[in-house]
Amino acid sequence: MRGVGRLNKEKSMYLESQYPNQSEHKSKDAQSGKCPNSKPWVIRAIAEEEKKLSDKLWECEPTAEFQYDERLRRIRFLRKLQKADPAIKAIADRLESCERNDRCCYGACPECSRLLQRWFV
């Protein structure tokens, strides 16, 4: 586990060097309200990874098509439960708003989670 801590420190140093003052340089998504609860570096990481080729980076990596289908499954499931709680409707709406080149940057979104995971690798 010692190596993981060192990698996290290196990653945070890299982020600080790339984005020295994150509070002043919010992306247009964060300002517009598309990703209100997401950190600016997460938004940038997802946007950066989306521009790269989608070659497999590791064995058994979920494909983009699988993650897309998973996002649709989650939306259908949440829509069935949305009458019970308005927060569930908000989650489903946010997942539904996720599109290529206009991501929701939400932790519950399988597509955004896959992009962020790929960025770390």
N, C-alpha and C positions, 0 to 999 in steps of 0.2 A: 504494500500500500504506500510505501514511501515514494515510489516513482510517480504515483497518481498525484500526490500533493505537489511534487515538483512540476509535473505537467500542467496542473491547474494554475500554479504560480506563473509559469512561462506563458500560458494562454492569457492570463489577466494582464501581464506585462505587455504582451503583443497588442491586446485590445486598447490598453492605455496609450501605447505609442501610435496606433492607427487612429484612435478617436480620443484625443487628449481632453476635450471638454465636452462630454456627451450632453450635458444639460443645455448647452447653447446650440448644438447641432442635431436637433431632432429631425427625423425624416418627415417627408410630407405625409406619410401614412399615420405617423404618431400625432402629427398636428391636426390632421383631418378627422381623427377619431376612429379610423378603421382598426387600429391596434391600441386602444387606450390603456390597457394594462400591461403591455409588453415593453420590455426594456429596449432602448434604442439599439444596443449591440445585437440583440436577438433579431430585430427587424432587418438590420443590415446583413447579418449572417445568412438569414433565409433568402434575402434578395440576391446576395452574392452566390450562394450555392445553386440557386435556381438558374443562373446564367451558365453554369458549367455543364459539361456533358454528363449524361446520366449513366455512365458505365458503372458496373458493379464494383464497389470498393472493398467488399468483404463477402465471404461465402454466406449463403442464406440471407442476404440482404433483401428486404421486401421491395418489390418493384413499385414503380410509380403507379402503375395500373391497379395493383392490389390495394395500395393506400387510397387511391381514388374511390374504388369500390367500398372500402372500409368506411370512408367518410360518408358516402351515401347511405350505407347501412346504419351508421350512427344517427344520421339526420332522420331517417325513417323511424328508428326506435324512439328518438326524442320527441318527434311529432306525435307519436301515440300517447306519450305521457304529458304533453304540454298543458293539458287542461288542469292537471293536478297542481302545477306550480308555474307561475309566470317566469321564473328564472330558467326553467327548462326550455321555454320558448325562446328566450334570449340566447341561450347556448346554441340551439338549433339554427336560429337566424344567423348567428355569427359563423357557424360552420358552413352554412349554405352560401354565405357571401364570399367564401374562399375561392379564388380563381387564379389561373396561371397569370403571373406578372402583377397580381393584386392579391397577395396572400393575407389571411386573417391573423397570422402569427399567434394563434391560440394554442395552448398546451394540449387541449383535447382534440385538436385537428391532426389526424394521422399524416396528412400530406406535409404540413408545416413541421411536425415532429420529425418526420423522415429527413427533411431538408436540413434541419438543425443538427440532427445526428450525423448526417453526412459531412456537414461543415466541420464537426469536431474530429472526424477521422481524417 
